[in-house]
Amino acid sequence: MRKHTLAVTAAFSILALSACGSGDTTDSTGAAGAGAGDGADMRLALNQTEEHPSFIALDNFGTRLSEETDGRYSIEVYPNEELGAQAEALQYVGDGSVDMGIVSGTQLENLNDDFAAFNMPGAFDSVEHQMNVIHDEEIVGELYASLEESNNVTILGGFTQGTRSIYSDAPVETPGDLAGLKIRVQESPLHIGMIEAMGGSATPMAFGEVYTALQSGVLDGAENNEVSYFTQKHFEVAPFYSRTNHLVGLDYLIINTDVLNGMSEEDRQAFLDGWTATHEEHTELWAAATEQAITDAEAGGATFVEVDAAAFSEALSTLQDEFLTTDSQKALFEASRSAAN
């Protein structure tokens, strides 16, 4: 923890120095920020590695944006939780310490429980279905603006996390095989309930701590997609990837609302067009990376296990009634399901 704190402090020190040298203005709180329409070197917090499709797509986003705005705007991506874990990144984007970040739906659910509709198992049938829904303004427009007044955060859209499954140090073929196993889960009541419904013991934990926890036995397993399973080297300490396919996961790109509103009309359009190209590129990269991750993880000793899909589906069937309790949550979930049809 001390090393992580020092790393974050050092990163912010560098950011502060670079801001002082870039001609940025300072608001009434003393935080560095670009004047409206002046442009900015925007900082983006990411919890993935430089090899991950999210980093690659976002890095390309920065290059395109700089070209399209003649250098007025650029994006520097800070991977590997250099600017903190996702909960911290969400806070930093809101207070303007960081301009943008990638955060999971579970983080946003903690601020507005309507996001639970898209975190629910069964919300999406596939990555294609998911991408169509989360970039449909008629479905998500009000939801994406819901944190602007309260948290100064605007949601722009999302990246798929792919289909998520359980991995551990032993094969899991039925919910009964999860009994007593401590499974890392994102910090969300819904996702805690999801693991418990499947038979495991849910253990909330920051993503960057999972490898060591698996290695030391603090955790027996985790749930994630094949790409993160390989790029984070979790296959080394949890060699059985059991295809529960319990969820199509979702990350969101968030931006400080003041930063977005400070863009000129021309630069804002270039930014939004660049984001569209970015999430489309990410989806293509994701498909290729998933296939490669499976191949590489198997070469590293991982075993991919087929499960009793019907048994897991039945175990998860109670979650909708338990967690989708408001009219707005139900409407979003139903809109997603209608889009599949």
ZADO-1210 file (C-alpha; in nm, 4 decimals, padded with zeros to 6 digits):
<atoms>
<atom x="00.0000" y="00.0000" z="00.0000" code="MET" pos="1"/>
<atom x="00.2851" y="00.2392" z="00.0829" code="ARG" pos="2"/>
<atom x="00.4437" y="00.1760" z="-00.2584" code="LYS" pos="3"/>
<atom x="00.1107" y="00.2385" z="-00.4290" code="HIS" pos="4"/>
<atom x="00.0585" y="00.5647" z="-00.2386" code="THR" pos="5"/>
<atom x="00.4068" y="00.6857" z="-00.3251" code="LEU" pos="6"/>
<atom x="00.3532" y="00.5999" z="-00.6917" code="ALA" pos="7"/>
<atom x="00.0265" y="00.7918" z="-00.7051" code="VAL" pos="8"/>
<atom x="00.1812" y="01.0896" z="-00.5229" code="THR" pos="9"/>
<atom x="00.4737" y="01.0945" z="-00.7653" code="ALA" pos="10"/>
<atom x="00.2412" y="01.0759" z="-01.0634" code="ALA" pos="11"/>
<atom x="00.0374" y="01.3719" z="-00.9393" code="PHE" pos="12"/>
<atom x="00.3557" y="01.5684" z="-00.8726" code="SER" pos="13"/>
<atom x="00.4587" y="01.5179" z="-01.2341" code="ILE" pos="14"/>
<atom x="00.1117" y="01.6172" z="-01.3512" code="LEU" pos="15"/>
<atom x="00.1203" y="01.9339" z="-01.1428" code="ALA" pos="16"/>
<atom x="00.4567" y="02.0343" z="-01.2857" code="LEU" pos="17"/>
<atom x="00.3475" y="01.9651" z="-01.6419" code="SER" pos="18"/>
<atom x="00.0303" y="02.1691" z="-01.5859" code="ALA" pos="19"/>
<atom x="00.2333" y="02.4647" z="-01.4628" code="CYS" pos="20"/>
<atom x="00.4398" y="02.4547" z="-01.7787" code="GLY" pos="21"/>
<atom x="00.1527" y="02.4167" z="-02.0245" code="SER" pos="22"/>
<atom x="-00.0222" y="02.7481" z="-01.9777" code="GLY" pos="23"/>
<atom x="-00.3237" y="02.5968" z="-01.7996" code="ASP" pos="24"/>
<atom x="-00.5395" y="02.8220" z="-01.5893" code="THR" pos="25"/>
<atom x="-00.6208" y="02.7611" z="-01.2231" code="THR" pos="26"/>
<atom x="-00.9723" y="02.7622" z="-01.0790" code="ASP" pos="27"/>
<atom x="-01.0853" y="02.8972" z="-00.7425" code="SER" pos="28"/>
<atom x="-00.9848" y="02.5764" z="-00.5668" code="THR" pos="29"/>
<atom x="-00.6318" y="02.5913" z="-00.7005" code="GLY" pos="30"/>
<atom x="-00.6746" y="02.2864" z="-00.9265" code="ALA" pos="31"/>
<atom x="-00.5083" y="02.2990" z="-01.2661" code="ALA" pos="32"/>
<atom x="-00.7467" y="02.3103" z="-01.5616" code="GLY" pos="33"/>
<atom x="-00.7792" y="02.4423" z="-01.9151" code="ALA" pos="34"/>
<atom x="-00.9667" y="02.7596" z="-01.9872" code="GLY" pos="35"/>
<atom x="-01.2842" y="02.7159" z="-02.1919" code="ALA" pos="36"/>
<atom x="-01.1926" y="02.6543" z="-02.5515" code="GLY" pos="37"/>
<atom x="-00.8184" y="02.6918" z="-02.4857" code="ASP" pos="38"/>
<atom x="-00.7369" y="02.3226" z="-02.5211" code="GLY" pos="39"/>
<atom x="-00.5650" y="02.0913" z="-02.2786" code="ALA" pos="40"/>
<atom x="-00.3334" y="01.7974" z="-02.2315" code="ASP" pos="41"/>
<atom x="-00.5952" y="01.5685" z="-02.0797" code="MET" pos="42"/>
<atom x="-00.5019" y="01.2974" z="-01.8307" code="ARG" pos="43"/>
<atom x="-00.6843" y="00.9633" z="-01.8427" code="LEU" pos="44"/>
<atom x="-00.6699" y="00.7035" z="-01.5633" code="ALA" pos="45"/>
<atom x="-00.6722" y="00.3351" z="-01.6604" code="LEU" pos="46"/>
<atom x="-00.6286" y="00.0198" z="-01.4540" code="ASN" pos="47"/>
<atom x="-00.5047" y="-00.1984" z="-01.7413" code="GLN" pos="48"/>
<atom x="-00.1609" y="-00.2643" z="-01.8899" code="THR" pos="49"/>
<atom x="-00.0096" y="-00.1092" z="-02.2013" code="GLU" pos="50"/>
<atom x="-00.0811" y="-00.4347" z="-02.3895" code="GLU" pos="51"/>
<atom x="-00.4538" y="-00.4258" z="-02.3125" code="HIS" pos="52"/>
<atom x="-00.6998" y="-00.3285" z="-02.5918" code="PRO" pos="53"/>
<atom x="-00.8303" y="-00.0440" z="-02.3743" code="SER" pos="54"/>
<atom x="-00.4871" y="00.1207" z="-02.3559" code="PHE" pos="55"/>
<atom x="-00.4196" y="00.0718" z="-02.7269" code="ILE" pos="56"/>
<atom x="-00.7540" y="00.2171" z="-02.8350" code="ALA" pos="57"/>
<atom x="-00.7315" y="00.5114" z="-02.5932" code="LEU" pos="58"/>
<atom x="-00.3728" y="00.5882" z="-02.6902" code="ASP" pos="59"/>
<atom x="-00.4837" y="00.5988" z="-03.0542" code="ASN" pos="60"/>
<atom x="-00.7725" y="00.8239" z="-02.9471" code="PHE" pos="61"/>
<atom x="-00.5210" y="01.0725" z="-02.8135" code="GLY" pos="62"/>
<atom x="-00.3232" y="01.0695" z="-03.1362" code="THR" pos="63"/>
<atom x="-00.6333" y="01.1254" z="-03.3495" code="ARG" pos="64"/>
<atom x="-00.7654" y="01.3996" z="-03.1232" code="LEU" pos="65"/>
<atom x="-00.4392" y="01.5904" z="-03.1350" code="SER" pos="66"/>
<atom x="-00.4377" y="01.5715" z="-03.5134" code="GLU" pos="67"/>
<atom x="-00.8025" y="01.6741" z="-03.5511" code="GLU" pos="68"/>
<atom x="-00.7683" y="01.9719" z="-03.3136" code="THR" pos="69"/>
<atom x="-00.4287" y="02.0865" z="-03.4455" code="ASP" pos="70"/>
<atom x="-00.2756" y="02.0068" z="-03.1089" code="GLY" pos="71"/>
<atom x="-00.5239" y="02.1999" z="-02.8977" code="ARG" pos="72"/>
<atom x="-00.6276" y="01.8793" z="-02.7207" code="TYR" pos="73"/>
<atom x="-00.4316" y="01.5641" z="-02.6467" code="SER" pos="74"/>
<atom x="-00.4764" y="01.2658" z="-02.4181" code="ILE" pos="75"/>
<atom x="-00.2117" y="01.1061" z="-02.1991" code="GLU" pos="76"/>
<atom x="-00.3181" y="00.7602" z="-02.0809" code="VAL" pos="77"/>
<atom x="-00.1843" y="00.6489" z="-01.7417" code="TYR" pos="78"/>
<atom x="-00.2137" y="00.2672" z="-01.7238" code="PRO" pos="79"/>
<atom x="-00.1611" y="00.0157" z="-01.4418" code="ASN" pos="80"/>
<atom x="-00.3544" y="00.2185" z="-01.1812" code="GLU" pos="81"/>
<atom x="-00.0768" y="00.4803" z="-01.1832" code="GLU" pos="82"/>
<atom x="-00.3380" y="00.7391" z="-01.0881" code="LEU" pos="83"/>
<atom x="-00.5155" y="00.5113" z="-00.8441" code="GLY" pos="84"/>
<atom x="-00.7689" y="00.2310" z="-00.8560" code="ALA" pos="85"/>
<atom x="-01.1050" y="00.2878" z="-01.0238" code="GLN" pos="86"/>
<atom x="-01.2813" y="00.4196" z="-00.7127" code="ALA" pos="87"/>
<atom x="-01.0065" y="00.6805" z="-00.6742" code="GLU" pos="88"/>
<atom x="-01.0100" y="00.7627" z="-01.0458" code="ALA" pos="89"/>
<atom x="-01.3832" y="00.8308" z="-01.0303" code="LEU" pos="90"/>
<atom x="-01.3291" y="01.0732" z="-00.7424" code="GLN" pos="91"/>
<atom x="-01.0342" y="01.2412" z="-00.9154" code="TYR" pos="92"/>
<atom x="-01.2294" y="01.2952" z="-01.2377" code="VAL" pos="93"/>
<atom x="-01.5115" y="01.4523" z="-01.0401" code="GLY" pos="94"/>
<atom x="-01.2875" y="01.6979" z="-00.8575" code="ASP" pos="95"/>
<atom x="-01.0821" y="01.7764" z="-01.1679" code="GLY" pos="96"/>
<atom x="-00.7512" y="01.6252" z="-01.0521" code="SER" pos="97"/>
<atom x="-00.7770" y="01.3923" z="-01.3536" code="VAL" pos="98"/>
<atom x="-00.9677" y="01.4740" z="-01.6718" code="ASP" pos="99"/>
<atom x="-01.0933" y="01.1310" z="-01.7763" code="MET" pos="100"/>
<atom x="-01.0982" y="00.7723" z="-01.6601" code="GLY" pos="101"/>
<atom x="-01.2174" y="00.4237" z="-01.7383" code="ILE" pos="102"/>
<atom x="-01.4358" y="00.2872" z="-01.4597" code="VAL" pos="103"/>
<atom x="-01.6546" y="-00.0199" z="-01.4339" code="SER" pos="104"/>
<atom x="-02.0309" y="-00.0059" z="-01.4138" code="GLY" pos="105"/>
<atom x="-02.0110" y="-00.1196" z="-01.0541" code="THR" pos="106"/>
<atom x="-01.8317" y="00.2031" z="-00.9586" code="GLN" pos="107"/>
<atom x="-02.1056" y="00.4131" z="-01.1180" code="LEU" pos="108"/>
<atom x="-02.3729" y="00.1951" z="-00.9601" code="GLU" pos="109"/>
<atom x="-02.2442" y="00.3113" z="-00.6221" code="ASN" pos="110"/>
<atom x="-02.3423" y="00.6682" z="-00.7209" code="LEU" pos="111"/>
<atom x="-02.6624" y="00.5957" z="-00.9141" code="ASN" pos="112"/>
<atom x="-02.8195" y="00.2547" z="-00.8725" code="ASP" pos="113"/>
<atom x="-02.9830" y="00.2786" z="-01.2164" code="ASP" pos="114"/>
<atom x="-02.6492" y="00.1586" z="-01.3585" code="PHE" pos="115"/>
<atom x="-02.7295" y="-00.1776" z="-01.1994" code="ALA" pos="116"/>
<atom x="-02.9588" y="-00.2485" z="-01.4946" code="ALA" pos="117"/>
<atom x="-02.6573" y="-00.2889" z="-01.7239" code="PHE" pos="118"/>
<atom x="-02.4503" y="-00.4731" z="-01.4612" code="ASN" pos="119"/>
<atom x="-02.7171" y="-00.7413" z="-01.4354" code="MET" pos="120"/>
<atom x="-02.6536" y="-01.0922" z="-01.5667" code="PRO" pos="121"/>
<atom x="-02.8796" y="-01.1327" z="-01.8693" code="GLY" pos="122"/>
<atom x="-02.8807" y="-00.7649" z="-01.9656" code="ALA" pos="123"/>
<atom x="-02.6805" y="-00.8373" z="-02.2821" code="PHE" pos="124"/>
<atom x="-02.6704" y="-01.1424" z="-02.5054" code="ASP" pos="125"/>
<atom x="-02.3417" y="-01.0555" z="-02.6732" code="SER" pos="126"/>
<atom x="-02.0792" y="-00.7849" z="-02.7113" code="VAL" pos="127"/>
<atom x="-02.2506" y="-00.6571" z="-03.0277" code="GLU" pos="128"/>
<atom x="-02.5833" y="-00.6276" z="-02.8440" code="HIS" pos="129"/>
<atom x="-02.4105" y="-00.4501" z="-02.5557" code="GLN" pos="130"/>
<atom x="-02.2351" y="-00.1939" z="-02.7752" code="MET" pos="131"/>
<atom x="-02.5578" y="-00.1115" z="-02.9608" code="ASN" pos="132"/>
<atom x="-02.7417" y="-00.0452" z="-02.6347" code="VAL" pos="133"/>
<atom x="-02.4821" y="00.1569" z="-02.4463" code="ILE" pos="134"/>
<atom x="-02.4250" y="00.3953" z="-02.7382" code="HIS" pos="135"/>
<atom x="-02.7945" y="00.4473" z="-02.8131" code="ASP" pos="136"/>
<atom x="-02.8749" y="00.8028" z="-02.7030" code="GLU" pos="137"/>
<atom x="-03.2455" y="00.7277" z="-02.6698" code="GLU" pos="138"/>
<atom x="-03.1739" y="00.4558" z="-02.4141" code="ILE" pos="139"/>
<atom x="-02.8797" y="00.6008" z="-02.2210" code="VAL" pos="140"/>
<atom x="-02.8931" y="00.9794" z="-02.2649" code="GLY" pos="141"/>
<atom x="-03.0574" y="01.0609" z="-01.9334" code="GLU" pos="142"/>
<atom x="-02.8549" y="00.7979" z="-01.7465" code="LEU" pos="143"/>
<atom x="-02.5223" y="00.9275" z="-01.8784" code="TYR" pos="144"/>
<atom x="-02.6006" y="01.2842" z="-01.7666" code="ALA" pos="145"/>
<atom x="-02.7265" y="01.1781" z="-01.4238" code="SER" pos="146"/>
<atom x="-02.3985" y="01.2455" z="-01.2386" code="LEU" pos="147"/>
<atom x="-02.3220" y="01.5868" z="-01.3842" code="GLU" pos="148"/>
<atom x="-02.4790" y="01.8007" z="-01.1119" code="GLU" pos="149"/>
<atom x="-02.3975" y="01.5761" z="-00.8176" code="SER" pos="150"/>
<atom x="-02.0460" y="01.4610" z="-00.9126" code="ASN" pos="151"/>
<atom x="-01.9344" y="01.6800" z="-01.2057" code="ASN" pos="152"/>
<atom x="-01.8925" y="01.3641" z="-01.4146" code="VAL" pos="153"/>
<atom x="-02.0286" y="01.2937" z="-01.7638" code="THR" pos="154"/>
<atom x="-02.0419" y="00.9402" z="-01.9034" code="ILE" pos="155"/>
<atom x="-01.9509" y="00.9227" z="-02.2713" code="LEU" pos="156"/>
<atom x="-02.0080" y="00.5560" z="-02.3483" code="GLY" pos="157"/>
<atom x="-01.8291" y="00.2325" z="-02.2868" code="GLY" pos="158"/>
<atom x="-01.5917" y="-00.0478" z="-02.3672" code="PHE" pos="159"/>
<atom x="-01.6904" y="-00.4099" z="-02.3414" code="THR" pos="160"/>
<atom x="-01.5283" y="-00.6245" z="-02.0761" code="GLN" pos="161"/>
<atom x="-01.6298" y="-00.9285" z="-02.2769" code="GLY" pos="162"/>
<atom x="-01.7975" y="-01.2320" z="-02.1301" code="THR" pos="163"/>
<atom x="-01.6894" y="-01.2928" z="-01.7709" code="ARG" pos="164"/>
<atom x="-01.6319" y="-01.6314" z="-01.6083" code="SER" pos="165"/>
<atom x="-01.4890" y="-01.7841" z="-01.2909" code="ILE" pos="166"/>
<atom x="-01.1235" y="-01.8846" z="-01.2581" code="TYR" pos="167"/>
<atom x="-00.9624" y="-02.0603" z="-00.9651" code="SER" pos="168"/>
<atom x="-00.7049" y="-02.3188" z="-00.8578" code="ASP" pos="169"/>
<atom x="-00.9486" y="-02.6066" z="-00.9252" code="ALA" pos="170"/>
<atom x="-01.2116" y="-02.6747" z="-01.1938" code="PRO" pos="171"/>
<atom x="-01.5613" y="-02.5373" z="-01.1356" code="VAL" pos="172"/>
<atom x="-01.8339" y="-02.7200" z="-01.3281" code="GLU" pos="173"/>
<atom x="-02.1443" y="-02.6599" z="-01.1141" code="THR" pos="174"/>
<atom x="-02.2490" y="-02.4010" z="-00.8527" code="PRO" pos="175"/>
<atom x="-02.1798" y="-02.6644" z="-00.5895" code="GLY" pos="176"/>
<atom x="-01.8100" y="-02.6548" z="-00.6801" code="ASP" pos="177"/>
<atom x="-01.7949" y="-02.2918" z="-00.5622" code="LEU" pos="178"/>
<atom x="-01.9117" y="-02.3719" z="-00.2095" code="ALA" pos="179"/>
<atom x="-01.6733" y="-02.2180" z="00.0435" code="GLY" pos="180"/>
<atom x="-01.4451" y="-02.0623" z="-00.2203" code="LEU" pos="181"/>
<atom x="-01.3447" y="-01.6980" z="-00.1691" code="LYS" pos="182"/>
<atom x="-01.4001" y="-01.5306" z="-00.5069" code="ILE" pos="183"/>
<atom x="-01.2852" y="-01.1763" z="-00.5806" code="ARG" pos="184"/>
<atom x="-01.5699" y="-00.9535" z="-00.6889" code="VAL" pos="185"/>
<atom x="-01.6077" y="-00.5877" z="-00.7831" code="GLN" pos="186"/>
<atom x="-01.7319" y="-00.3556" z="-00.5118" code="GLU" pos="187"/>
<atom x="-02.1042" y="-00.3778" z="-00.5791" code="SER" pos="188"/>
<atom x="-02.3952" y="-00.5288" z="-00.3853" code="PRO" pos="189"/>
<atom x="-02.5231" y="-00.6760" z="-00.7114" code="LEU" pos="190"/>
<atom x="-02.1953" y="-00.8462" z="-00.7945" code="HIS" pos="191"/>
<atom x="-02.1581" y="-00.9698" z="-00.4396" code="ILE" pos="192"/>
<atom x="-02.5056" y="-01.1171" z="-00.4728" code="GLY" pos="193"/>
<atom x="-02.4111" y="-01.2670" z="-00.8092" code="MET" pos="194"/>
<atom x="-02.1180" y="-01.4617" z="-00.6666" code="ILE" pos="195"/>
<atom x="-02.3190" y="-01.5753" z="-00.3668" code="GLU" pos="196"/>
<atom x="-02.6053" y="-01.6891" z="-00.5929" code="ALA" pos="197"/>
<atom x="-02.3572" y="-01.9039" z="-00.7832" code="MET" pos="198"/>
<atom x="-02.2423" y="-02.0625" z="-00.4557" code="GLY" pos="199"/>
<atom x="-01.9203" y="-01.8748" z="-00.3789" code="GLY" pos="200"/>
<atom x="-01.8104" y="-01.6461" z="-00.0963" code="SER" pos="201"/>
<atom x="-01.7816" y="-01.2962" z="-00.2436" code="ALA" pos="202"/>
<atom x="-01.4678" y="-01.0987" z="-00.1511" code="THR" pos="203"/>
<atom x="-01.4617" y="-00.7358" z="-00.2765" code="PRO" pos="204"/>
<atom x="-01.1108" y="-00.6246" z="-00.3690" code="MET" pos="205"/>
<atom x="-00.9338" y="-00.3733" z="-00.5939" code="ALA" pos="206"/>
<atom x="-00.8313" y="-00.5237" z="-00.9261" code="PHE" pos="207"/>
<atom x="-00.4610" y="-00.4521" z="-00.8792" code="GLY" pos="208"/>
<atom x="-00.4477" y="-00.6618" z="-00.5596" code="GLU" pos="209"/>
<atom x="-00.5927" y="-00.9819" z="-00.7075" code="VAL" pos="210"/>
<atom x="-00.2724" y="-01.1544" z="-00.8260" code="TYR" pos="211"/>
<atom x="-00.1034" y="-01.1372" z="-00.4871" code="THR" pos="212"/>
<atom x="-00.4235" y="-01.2416" z="-00.3105" code="ALA" pos="213"/>
<atom x="-00.4582" y="-01.5468" z="-00.5349" code="LEU" pos="214"/>
<atom x="-00.0915" y="-01.6313" z="-00.4923" code="GLN" pos="215"/>
<atom x="-00.1066" y="-01.6082" z="-00.1121" code="SER" pos="216"/>
<atom x="-00.4353" y="-01.7937" z="-00.0730" code="GLY" pos="217"/>
<atom x="-00.6309" y="-01.4913" z="00.0482" code="VAL" pos="218"/>
<atom x="-00.8493" y="-01.5618" z="-00.2553" code="LEU" pos="219"/>
<atom x="-00.9428" y="-01.8969" z="-00.4058" code="ASP" pos="220"/>
<atom x="-01.0524" y="-01.7447" z="-00.7341" code="GLY" pos="221"/>
<atom x="-01.1870" y="-01.4461" z="-00.9225" code="ALA" pos="222"/>
<atom x="-01.4208" y="-01.3662" z="-01.2095" code="GLU" pos="223"/>
<atom x="-01.3217" y="-01.1813" z="-01.5226" code="ASN" pos="224"/>
<atom x="-01.2767" y="-01.2108" z="-01.8972" code="ASN" pos="225"/>
<atom x="-01.0083" y="-01.4028" z="-02.0845" code="GLU" pos="226"/>
<atom x="-00.8107" y="-01.0896" z="-02.1765" code="VAL" pos="227"/>
<atom x="-00.7667" y="-00.9684" z="-01.8185" code="SER" pos="228"/>
<atom x="-00.7072" y="-01.3266" z="-01.7054" code="TYR" pos="229"/>
<atom x="-00.4061" y="-01.3430" z="-01.9355" code="PHE" pos="230"/>
<atom x="-00.2707" y="-00.9863" z="-01.9363" code="THR" pos="231"/>
<atom x="-00.2742" y="-00.9717" z="-01.5542" code="GLN" pos="232"/>
<atom x="-00.1069" y="-01.3166" z="-01.5446" code="LYS" pos="233"/>
<atom x="-00.3802" y="-01.4538" z="-01.3194" code="HIS" pos="234"/>
<atom x="-00.3521" y="-01.7844" z="-01.5076" code="PHE" pos="235"/>
<atom x="-00.0238" y="-01.8385" z="-01.3247" code="GLU" pos="236"/>
<atom x="-00.1970" y="-01.8568" z="-00.9864" code="VAL" pos="237"/>
<atom x="-00.5479" y="-01.9701" z="-01.0895" code="ALA" pos="238"/>
<atom x="-00.4945" y="-02.2134" z="-01.3763" code="PRO" pos="239"/>
<atom x="-00.8571" y="-02.3279" z="-01.4292" code="PHE" pos="240"/>
<atom x="-01.0838" y="-02.0925" z="-01.6254" code="TYR" pos="241"/>
<atom x="-01.4393" y="-02.2249" z="-01.5976" code="SER" pos="242"/>
<atom x="-01.6721" y="-02.0872" z="-01.8653" code="ARG" pos="243"/>
<atom x="-01.9657" y="-01.9803" z="-01.6502" code="THR" pos="244"/>
<atom x="-02.0241" y="-01.6878" z="-01.8928" code="ASN" pos="245"/>
<atom x="-02.2349" y="-01.5284" z="-01.6222" code="HIS" pos="246"/>
<atom x="-02.2051" y="-01.1686" z="-01.7403" code="LEU" pos="247"/>
<atom x="-02.1079" y="-00.9479" z="-02.0346" code="VAL" pos="248"/>
<atom x="-01.9060" y="-00.6898" z="-01.8455" code="GLY" pos="249"/>
<atom x="-01.8869" y="-00.3193" z="-01.9129" code="LEU" pos="250"/>
<atom x="-01.6449" y="-00.0316" z="-01.8559" code="ASP" pos="251"/>
<atom x="-01.7393" y="00.3330" z="-01.9040" code="TYR" pos="252"/>
<atom x="-01.5365" y="00.6305" z="-02.0237" code="LEU" pos="253"/>
<atom x="-01.6025" y="00.9248" z="-01.7924" code="ILE" pos="254"/>
<atom x="-01.4922" y="01.2861" z="-01.8247" code="ILE" pos="255"/>
<atom x="-01.4966" y="01.5858" z="-01.5934" code="ASN" pos="256"/>
<atom x="-01.8106" y="01.7756" z="-01.6960" code="THR" pos="257"/>
<atom x="-01.6394" y="02.1151" z="-01.6796" code="ASP" pos="258"/>
<atom x="-01.3652" y="01.9928" z="-01.9129" code="VAL" pos="259"/>
<atom x="-01.6198" y="01.8674" z="-02.1666" code="LEU" pos="260"/>
<atom x="-01.8272" y="02.1868" z="-02.1455" code="ASN" pos="261"/>
<atom x="-01.5124" y="02.3969" z="-02.1815" code="GLY" pos="262"/>
<atom x="-01.4463" y="02.2676" z="-02.5327" code="MET" pos="263"/>
<atom x="-01.5348" y="02.4813" z="-02.8298" code="SER" pos="264"/>
<atom x="-01.8112" y="02.3411" z="-03.0508" code="GLU" pos="265"/>
<atom x="-01.5542" y="02.2415" z="-03.3127" code="GLU" pos="266"/>
<atom x="-01.3232" y="02.0672" z="-03.0665" code="ASP" pos="267"/>
<atom x="-01.6086" y="01.8961" z="-02.8858" code="ARG" pos="268"/>
<atom x="-01.7339" y="01.7475" z="-03.2119" code="GLN" pos="269"/>
<atom x="-01.3828" y="01.6270" z="-03.2950" code="ALA" pos="270"/>
<atom x="-01.3622" y="01.4754" z="-02.9479" code="PHE" pos="271"/>
<atom x="-01.6975" y="01.2946" z="-02.9781" code="LEU" pos="272"/>
<atom x="-01.6206" y="01.1715" z="-03.3301" code="ASP" pos="273"/>
<atom x="-01.2860" y="01.0465" z="-03.2044" code="GLY" pos="274"/>
<atom x="-01.4552" y="00.8635" z="-02.9188" code="TRP" pos="275"/>
<atom x="-01.6920" y="00.6869" z="-03.1608" code="THR" pos="276"/>
<atom x="-01.3956" y="00.5664" z="-03.3651" code="ALA" pos="277"/>
<atom x="-01.2237" y="00.4621" z="-03.0423" code="THR" pos="278"/>
<atom x="-01.4954" y="00.2391" z="-02.9016" code="HIS" pos="279"/>
<atom x="-01.5457" y="00.0809" z="-03.2447" code="GLU" pos="280"/>
<atom x="-01.1734" y="00.0113" z="-03.2661" code="GLU" pos="281"/>
<atom x="-01.1741" y="-00.1308" z="-02.9140" code="HIS" pos="282"/>
<atom x="-01.4483" y="-00.3804" z="-03.0013" code="THR" pos="283"/>
<atom x="-01.2432" y="-00.5103" z="-03.2937" code="GLU" pos="284"/>
<atom x="-00.9279" y="-00.5259" z="-03.0836" code="LEU" pos="285"/>
<atom x="-01.1196" y="-00.7037" z="-02.8084" code="TRP" pos="286"/>
<atom x="-01.2328" y="-00.9881" z="-03.0341" code="ALA" pos="287"/>
<atom x="-00.8782" y="-01.0488" z="-03.1576" code="ALA" pos="288"/>
<atom x="-00.7286" y="-01.0138" z="-02.8101" code="ALA" pos="289"/>
<atom x="-00.9726" y="-01.2635" z="-02.6629" code="THR" pos="290"/>
<atom x="-00.8739" y="-01.5325" z="-02.9105" code="GLU" pos="291"/>
<atom x="-00.5052" y="-01.4611" z="-02.8542" code="GLN" pos="292"/>
<atom x="-00.5422" y="-01.4559" z="-02.4758" code="ALA" pos="293"/>
<atom x="-00.6998" y="-01.8010" z="-02.4770" code="ILE" pos="294"/>
<atom x="-00.4185" y="-01.9381" z="-02.6924" code="THR" pos="295"/>
<atom x="-00.1470" y="-01.7781" z="-02.4806" code="ASP" pos="296"/>
<atom x="-00.3031" y="-01.8738" z="-02.1474" code="ALA" pos="297"/>
<atom x="-00.3304" y="-02.2361" z="-02.2593" code="GLU" pos="298"/>
<atom x="00.0339" y="-02.2259" z="-02.3652" code="ALA" pos="299"/>
<atom x="00.1132" y="-02.0978" z="-02.0146" code="GLY" pos="300"/>
<atom x="-00.0603" y="-02.3915" z="-01.8502" code="GLY" pos="301"/>
<atom x="-00.4213" y="-02.2752" z="-01.8166" code="ALA" pos="302"/>
<atom x="-00.7119" y="-02.5125" z="-01.8690" code="THR" pos="303"/>
<atom x="-01.0474" y="-02.3876" z="-02.0004" code="PHE" pos="304"/>
<atom x="-01.3354" y="-02.5814" z="-01.8465" code="VAL" pos="305"/>
<atom x="-01.6904" y="-02.6251" z="-01.9808" code="GLU" pos="306"/>
<atom x="-01.9597" y="-02.5982" z="-01.7141" code="VAL" pos="307"/>
<atom x="-02.3237" y="-02.6905" z="-01.6527" code="ASP" pos="308"/>
<atom x="-02.4596" y="-02.3692" z="-01.8084" code="ALA" pos="309"/>
<atom x="-02.8212" y="-02.4440" z="-01.7184" code="ALA" pos="310"/>
<atom x="-02.7341" y="-02.4849" z="-01.3513" code="ALA" pos="311"/>
<atom x="-02.5577" y="-02.1470" z="-01.3381" code="PHE" pos="312"/>
<atom x="-02.8404" y="-01.9775" z="-01.5287" code="SER" pos="313"/>
<atom x="-03.0927" y="-02.1125" z="-01.2802" code="GLU" pos="314"/>
<atom x="-02.8784" y="-01.9999" z="-00.9865" code="ALA" pos="315"/>
<atom x="-02.8676" y="-01.6440" z="-01.1227" code="LEU" pos="316"/>
<atom x="-03.2361" y="-01.6243" z="-01.2141" code="SER" pos="317"/>
<atom x="-03.3411" y="-01.4672" z="-00.8830" code="THR" pos="318"/>
<atom x="-03.1165" y="-01.1610" z="-00.9137" code="LEU" pos="319"/>
<atom x="-03.3494" y="-00.9512" z="-01.1294" code="GLN" pos="320"/>
<atom x="-03.6305" y="-00.9550" z="-00.8755" code="ASP" pos="321"/>
<atom x="-03.3858" y="-00.8877" z="-00.5937" code="GLU" pos="322"/>
<atom x="-03.1827" y="-00.6020" z="-00.7431" code="PHE" pos="323"/>
<atom x="-03.4000" y="-00.4335" z="-01.0071" code="LEU" pos="324"/>
<atom x="-03.6409" y="-00.2667" z="-00.7683" code="THR" pos="325"/>
<atom x="-03.7171" y="00.0753" z="-00.9211" code="THR" pos="326"/>
<atom x="-03.9164" y="00.1673" z="-01.2303" code="ASP" pos="327"/>
<atom x="-03.6124" y="00.3339" z="-01.3897" code="SER" pos="328"/>
<atom x="-03.3926" y="00.0272" z="-01.3389" code="GLN" pos="329"/>
<atom x="-03.6579" y="-00.2000" z="-01.4846" code="LYS" pos="330"/>
<atom x="-03.7112" y="00.0339" z="-01.7807" code="ALA" pos="331"/>
<atom x="-03.3406" y="00.0340" z="-01.8678" code="LEU" pos="332"/>
<atom x="-03.3173" y="-00.3431" z="-01.8386" code="PHE" pos="333"/>
<atom x="-03.6272" y="-00.3891" z="-02.0534" code="GLU" pos="334"/>
<atom x="-03.4933" y="-00.1425" z="-02.3123" code="ALA" pos="335"/>
<atom x="-03.1761" y="-00.3496" z="-02.3354" code="SER" pos="336"/>
<atom x="-03.3725" y="-00.6711" z="-02.3728" code="ARG" pos="337"/>
<atom x="-03.5948" y="-00.5129" z="-02.6412" code="SER" pos="338"/>
<atom x="-03.2848" y="-00.4096" z="-02.8348" code="ALA" pos="339"/>
<atom x="-03.1788" y="-00.7746" z="-02.8443" code="ALA" pos="340"/>
<atom x="-03.5050" y="-00.8645" z="-03.0132" code="ASN" pos="341"/>
</atoms>
